Amino acid sequence: MNDKKKYIFCILTLFLSVISIAQEIRFELYARDKCRDIIEKIDFFVLQKDGKEYYPKNNEGFVILKEKGIYKLSALYFEKEMRYNFDHFGVVIDTLNEITIRKCYNLNTFPVFYGYCCCDKRCDGKKVDYYANGMVRIEGYFIKGRPIGEVRKYYRDGRLKELEKYNNKGKLKWKREFVYYQNGTLKELRKYDKMILRKEYFYDENGKLKQKNTYDKNGKLVRKKTYKSKSC
């Protein structure tokens, strides 16, 4: 093969490679460990769409996707509800903040310690953890790891996800959980007495109550009430 043919072959190969990349999504994920002040590539994670799973192969650390759309991310040490809307082909790279404030326990103490840890140490004072986009993930006040008053947890877009209320000894009094529609209106509300579910509320996309479930002190469903939407 002479030089001219080699040149044409290289150009054609490069062109085909560009066309191939242009018709797929290459997704890479990194983690920012604020406790150690480092950023590391995440070798394994899972994206889910329409019942199918996509994950890095051969420890390459990236996923190749052939279709655009909304994918759900599953990765260790990160938020459970994360979704990506891939609306164009190409290379997509995201960096997530590892969770620095998390629930922890110590079975070797008496009484057994249940509370919150910050970078593997018991949280003390006012603490706030953030998502990579700058929004607050969790905030609360702690004394030697025990939460005092309210602990608030948020979704990445700033909407309230959970609200926990503790007494002055760090014991949970009650908890609330919130789920929203994509348009921002409340979809589900759950009320707990300590750790026991007592009330559930379900709303339509217009904010109208559709159903209310009531549970007894043992968490058993005792009443289900549905509400009909009023027609004009």
NORJO-V407867 format. One record per backbone hydrogen bond with DSSP energy under -0.5 kcal/mol. CO is the residue of the C=O (numbers start at 1). NH is the residue of the N-H. E is the energy in kcal/mol with one decimal. If there is no record, write none. Layout:
[[CO:NH:E] [CO:NH:E]]
//
This chain:
[[2:6:-2.3] [3:7:-2.3] [4:8:-2.3] [5:9:-2.5] [6:10:-2.4] [7:11:-2.4] [8:12:-2.5] [9:13:-2.4] [10:14:-2.5] [11:15:-2.4] [12:16:-2.5] [13:17:-2.0] [14:18:-2.3] [15:19:-2.4] [16:20:-2.3] [17:21:-2.5] [18:22:-2.3] [19:23:-0.7] [20:23:-0.9] [21:24:-1.5] [24:26:-0.5] [24:90:-2.2] [25:27:-0.6] [25:65:-3.0] [26:28:-0.5] [26:92:-3.2] [27:63:-2.2] [28:94:-1.9] [29:42:-2.7] [30:96:-2.8] [31:33:-0.7] [31:40:-2.6] [32:34:-1.0] [32:98:-2.4] [33:37:-1.3] [33:38:-1.7] [38:33:-2.9] [40:31:-3.3] [41:43:-0.7] [43:61:-0.5] [45:56:-0.6] [46:74:-2.7] [47:54:-2.7] [48:72:-2.6] [49:52:-2.0] [52:49:-2.2] [54:47:-3.0] [57:60:-1.5] [61:29:-0.6] [62:57:-0.5] [63:27:-2.7] [63:65:-0.6] [65:25:-3.0] [69:71:-0.5] [69:86:-2.7] [71:84:-3.0] [72:48:-2.3] [73:82:-0.6] [74:46:-2.4] [75:78:-1.1] [77:99:-1.2] [80:82:-1.1] [82:73:-2.8] [84:71:-2.9] [84:86:-0.8] [85:87:-0.9] [86:69:-2.6] [90:26:-2.5] [92:28:-2.5] [94:30:-2.5] [96:32:-3.4] [96:98:-0.5] [100:102:-0.5] [100:119:-1.7] [102:117:-3.1] [104:115:-2.6] [106:109:-1.0] [106:113:-1.8] [113:106:-2.1] [115:104:-2.5] [116:123:-2.0] [117:102:-2.2] [117:119:-0.5] [118:121:-1.4] [121:118:-4.5] [123:145:-3.3] [125:142:-1.7] [127:140:-2.1] [129:137:-3.3] [129:138:-1.4] [131:134:-1.7] [135:131:-3.3] [137:154:-2.7] [138:129:-2.7] [139:152:-2.5] [140:127:-2.9] [141:148:-2.8] [142:125:-3.8] [143:146:-1.9] [145:116:-2.8] [145:147:-0.5] [146:143:-2.4] [148:141:-0.6] [149:166:-3.0] [150:141:-0.5] [151:164:-2.6] [152:139:-2.2] [153:161:-3.3] [153:162:-1.8] [155:158:-1.8] [159:155:-3.0] [161:178:-2.7] [162:153:-2.7] [163:176:-2.3] [164:151:-2.3] [165:173:-3.5] [165:174:-1.3] [166:149:-0.8] [167:170:-1.8] [171:167:-2.3] [173:194:-1.6] [174:165:-2.7] [175:192:-3.0] [176:163:-2.3] [177:190:-2.1] [179:187:-3.2] [179:188:-2.0] [181:184:-1.8] [185:181:-2.8] [187:203:-2.7] [188:179:-2.3] [189:201:-2.7] [190:177:-2.1] [191:198:-3.0] [191:199:-1.8] [192:175:-1.6] [192:194:-0.7] [193:196:-2.0] [195:197:-0.5] [196:193:-2.9] [198:215:-2.7] [199:191:-2.7] [200:213:-2.4] [201:189:-2.2] [202:210:-3.7] [202:211:-1.6] [204:207:-2.1] [208:204:-2.5] [210:227:-3.2] [211:202:-2.5] [212:225:-2.9] [213:200:-2.2] [214:222:-2.9] [214:223:-1.6] [216:219:-2.1] [220:216:-2.5] [223:214:-2.8] [225:212:-3.0]]
//
